[in-house]
Amino acid sequence: MQQPANKPHPVLKDYYGEESDKRAFVDDLFDRTAPYYDRILRFGFLGTGQAYRRHALTLSGLAPGMEVLDVATGTGPVAEEVRKIVGDERITCVDPSRGMIDVARGKFGARFVQGLGEQLPLASEQFDRVYMGYGLRHVRDLSELFGEYFRVLKPGGRCMILEVSRPRTRRQLAVARFYFRDFIPFLSRLLTRDPDGHTLMRYFWETIDQCVPPEDIIQALEGVGFEDVQRNVQLGVFSAYLATRPAEG
């Protein structure tokens, strides 16, 4: 079997020079756009994003009493839905961007940790669920990331990864390219009057367009030991990957 690619996408030289420059570029861009990131999401996706996140949490089997880790929490859109089910005190939010964490911290009282998903500063086997909302394209290594998810999950626990996938059909690709590459960046510039908003959304499209195929993501999850790996697709572009750490015994 062909081994999956460990990098989520190749170096995007229009934005940074080398792979080693990616982390600093991404963190700085998120820090600068954090104050108006929610505004872009709300208007850019017509207020539908939270409904989709709630649907995904239902698919994952989230229930009261569970301990939850939200990786790449950003301004907290996934955690905001999680807390309605488990409460603030059972959520740990991890993100490398101080600017994003500061915005999320102003909304709810979860535990916040500044750090990377590939190097979680957390003890093993302490979470029932691990979530990542639209942050997979920004990590450095898929296997490293998924290995950390496997480590911090309790036996029988699940991870769910929400991501935007490059459409397979020509028509869907044309629609997605217009929406994510042209319309959302234009709207972001209009809403924020800041070129960083335009750059952020344009960069999002480039990472979507160049991202490894879903088959590689599934293989990488299976490669670190996850089982029952599934992919749920909405509108040909929104993917929800669900994987389970095997139960002991």
C-alpha positions as CSV (number, residue, x, y, z in Angstrom):
1,M,0.0,0.0,0.0
2,Q,1.3,3.4,-0.9
3,Q,2.2,5.5,2.2
4,P,0.2,8.7,2.6
5,A,1.9,12.1,2.4
6,N,2.8,13.4,5.9
7,K,2.6,17.1,4.8
8,P,-0.9,18.4,4.4
9,H,0.2,20.4,1.3
10,P,3.4,21.5,-0.4
11,V,5.2,24.7,0.3
12,L,3.2,27.7,-0.9
13,K,5.9,30.1,-2.0
14,D,3.6,33.0,-2.7
15,Y,3.2,33.2,1.1
16,Y,6.4,31.9,2.7
17,G,9.7,30.7,1.4
18,E,10.4,27.3,3.0
19,E,8.5,24.7,5.0
20,S,10.4,25.9,8.1
21,D,8.8,29.4,7.6
22,K,5.2,28.2,7.5
23,R,4.5,28.1,11.2
24,A,5.7,31.7,11.8
25,F,3.7,32.9,8.8
26,V,0.5,31.2,9.8
27,D,0.7,32.2,13.5
28,D,1.4,35.9,12.6
29,L,-1.5,36.0,10.1
30,F,-3.9,34.5,12.6
31,D,-2.7,36.9,15.4
32,R,-3.3,39.9,13.1
33,T,-6.8,38.8,11.9
34,A,-8.1,37.5,15.3
35,P,-10.1,40.6,16.1
36,Y,-12.4,40.3,13.1
37,Y,-12.1,36.5,12.3
38,D,-15.6,35.8,13.7
39,R,-17.1,38.6,11.5
40,I,-15.6,37.0,8.4
41,L,-17.0,33.5,9.3
42,R,-20.4,34.8,10.2
43,F,-21.0,36.8,7.0
44,G,-18.9,34.6,4.7
45,F,-20.8,31.4,5.5
46,L,-24.2,33.1,6.0
47,G,-24.5,32.0,9.6
48,T,-24.7,28.3,8.8
49,G,-21.3,27.3,10.3
50,Q,-22.5,26.6,13.8
51,A,-25.4,24.4,12.6
52,Y,-22.9,22.2,10.7
53,R,-20.7,22.0,13.8
54,R,-23.6,21.0,16.0
55,H,-24.4,18.3,13.4
56,A,-20.8,17.0,13.5
57,L,-20.8,16.8,17.3
58,T,-23.9,14.7,17.1
59,L,-22.2,12.3,14.6
60,S,-19.3,12.0,17.0
61,G,-21.5,10.9,19.9
62,L,-20.5,13.7,22.2
63,A,-22.4,13.4,25.5
64,P,-22.6,15.2,28.9
65,G,-19.8,14.2,31.3
66,M,-17.1,13.7,28.6
67,E,-13.7,15.4,28.8
68,V,-13.1,17.2,25.5
69,L,-10.0,18.6,23.8
70,D,-10.4,21.2,21.0
71,V,-7.3,21.6,18.9
72,A,-6.7,24.7,16.8
73,T,-9.6,26.2,18.7
74,G,-9.1,29.6,17.0
75,T,-11.8,32.0,18.3
76,G,-13.7,29.0,19.6
77,P,-16.5,28.1,17.2
78,V,-16.3,24.4,17.9
79,A,-15.8,24.8,21.6
80,E,-18.9,27.1,21.8
81,E,-21.0,24.2,20.6
82,V,-19.2,21.6,22.8
83,R,-19.7,23.7,26.0
84,K,-23.5,23.5,25.5
85,I,-23.3,19.8,26.0
86,V,-20.4,19.2,28.5
87,G,-19.9,22.7,30.1
88,D,-16.9,24.9,30.2
89,E,-15.0,23.0,32.9
90,R,-14.7,19.9,30.8
91,I,-13.1,21.6,27.7
92,T,-9.4,22.2,27.0
93,C,-8.6,24.5,24.1
94,V,-5.2,24.4,22.4
95,D,-4.1,26.9,19.7
96,P,-0.7,28.3,18.7
97,S,-2.1,31.8,18.2
98,R,-2.2,34.1,21.2
99,G,-4.5,36.5,19.4
100,M,-7.1,33.8,18.7
101,I,-6.9,32.5,22.3
102,D,-7.5,36.0,23.7
103,V,-10.7,36.3,21.6
104,A,-11.9,32.8,22.6
105,R,-11.1,33.4,26.3
106,G,-13.4,36.4,26.3
107,K,-16.4,34.2,25.3
108,F,-16.3,31.2,27.7
109,G,-14.3,29.8,30.7
110,A,-12.6,26.7,29.3
111,R,-9.0,25.8,30.0
112,F,-6.8,27.5,27.4
113,V,-3.3,26.3,26.4
114,Q,-1.1,27.9,23.8
115,G,0.6,25.1,21.8
116,L,0.7,22.9,18.7
117,G,-1.5,19.9,18.0
118,E,1.7,18.1,16.9
119,Q,3.2,18.6,20.4
120,L,0.4,18.7,22.9
121,P,1.6,19.7,26.3
122,L,-1.0,17.4,27.9
123,A,-1.0,14.0,29.7
124,S,-1.9,10.8,27.9
125,E,-5.3,9.1,28.0
126,Q,-7.3,12.0,29.5
127,F,-9.9,12.9,26.8
128,D,-13.1,11.2,25.6
129,R,-13.2,13.3,22.4
130,V,-10.7,15.4,20.4
131,Y,-11.9,17.9,17.8
132,M,-10.2,20.0,15.2
133,G,-12.2,22.5,13.2
134,Y,-10.6,23.5,9.9
135,G,-7.0,23.5,11.1
136,L,-5.6,20.4,9.5
137,R,-4.1,22.2,6.6
138,H,-2.0,24.4,8.9
139,V,-0.1,21.6,10.7
140,R,3.4,20.4,9.7
141,D,2.9,16.6,9.8
142,L,-0.3,14.6,9.7
143,S,1.1,11.4,11.3
144,E,2.7,13.5,14.1
145,L,-0.6,15.2,14.7
146,F,-2.7,12.1,14.7
147,G,-0.2,10.3,16.9
148,E,-0.7,13.0,19.5
149,Y,-4.5,12.6,19.2
150,F,-4.2,8.9,19.7
151,R,-2.0,9.4,22.8
152,V,-4.2,11.9,24.7
153,L,-7.5,10.0,24.0
154,K,-8.7,7.4,26.4
155,P,-9.1,3.9,25.1
156,G,-12.4,3.9,23.1
157,G,-12.2,7.6,22.7
158,R,-12.8,9.4,19.3
159,C,-11.3,12.2,17.3
160,M,-13.2,14.2,14.8
161,I,-11.6,16.5,12.2
162,L,-13.6,19.0,10.2
163,E,-12.0,20.2,7.0
164,V,-12.8,21.7,3.6
165,S,-11.8,19.2,0.8
166,R,-11.0,20.0,-2.7
167,P,-14.1,19.0,-4.8
168,R,-13.8,16.1,-7.2
169,T,-16.1,17.1,-10.0
170,R,-15.3,20.0,-12.4
171,R,-18.6,21.8,-11.6
172,Q,-18.1,21.6,-7.8
173,L,-14.5,22.7,-8.2
174,A,-15.5,25.8,-10.2
175,V,-18.1,26.8,-7.6
176,A,-15.7,26.2,-4.7
177,R,-12.9,28.1,-6.5
178,F,-15.1,31.1,-7.0
179,Y,-16.5,31.1,-3.5
180,F,-13.3,30.4,-1.5
181,R,-10.7,32.0,-3.8
182,D,-12.7,35.1,-5.0
183,F,-15.8,35.9,-3.1
184,I,-14.8,35.2,0.5
185,P,-11.4,37.1,0.2
186,F,-13.3,40.0,-1.4
187,L,-15.9,40.0,1.3
188,S,-13.2,39.8,4.0
189,R,-11.5,42.9,2.6
190,L,-14.8,44.7,2.4
191,L,-15.8,43.8,6.0
192,T,-12.5,44.5,7.6
193,R,-10.9,47.2,5.4
194,D,-7.7,45.4,6.1
195,P,-5.6,43.5,3.5
196,D,-4.8,40.8,6.1
197,G,-8.4,39.6,6.0
198,H,-8.1,39.2,2.2
199,T,-4.7,37.4,2.5
200,L,-6.0,35.0,5.1
201,M,-9.0,33.9,3.1
202,R,-7.0,33.7,-0.1
203,Y,-4.4,31.6,1.7
204,F,-7.2,29.3,3.0
205,W,-8.2,28.6,-0.6
206,E,-4.6,27.8,-1.6
207,T,-4.3,25.3,1.2
208,I,-7.6,23.7,0.3
209,D,-6.7,23.5,-3.4
210,Q,-3.3,22.0,-2.6
211,C,-4.3,19.7,0.3
212,V,-3.6,16.0,0.1
213,P,-6.6,13.9,-0.9
214,P,-9.0,12.5,1.8
215,E,-7.5,9.0,1.2
216,D,-4.2,10.1,2.5
217,I,-5.8,11.6,5.6
218,I,-7.7,8.4,6.3
219,Q,-4.5,6.3,5.8
220,A,-2.6,8.6,8.1
221,L,-5.2,8.1,10.8
222,E,-5.1,4.4,10.4
223,G,-1.4,4.4,10.3
224,V,-1.1,5.6,13.9
225,G,-3.6,3.0,15.2
226,F,-7.0,4.5,14.8
227,E,-9.8,2.1,13.8
228,D,-13.3,2.5,12.3
229,V,-12.1,5.6,10.3
230,Q,-15.0,7.3,8.5
231,R,-15.5,10.3,6.3
232,N,-18.8,12.1,6.1
233,V,-19.1,14.6,3.2
234,Q,-21.5,17.5,2.8
235,L,-22.0,19.4,-0.5
236,G,-19.0,17.6,-1.9
237,V,-16.6,19.9,0.0
238,F,-17.1,19.8,3.8
239,S,-15.5,16.7,5.3
240,A,-15.9,15.3,8.8
241,Y,-13.3,12.6,9.6
242,L,-14.2,10.4,12.6
243,A,-11.8,7.8,14.1
244,T,-11.7,5.7,17.2
245,R,-8.9,4.7,19.5
246,P,-9.3,0.9,20.1
247,A,-10.7,0.0,23.5
248,E,-8.3,-1.9,25.8
249,G,-8.9,-5.7,26.1
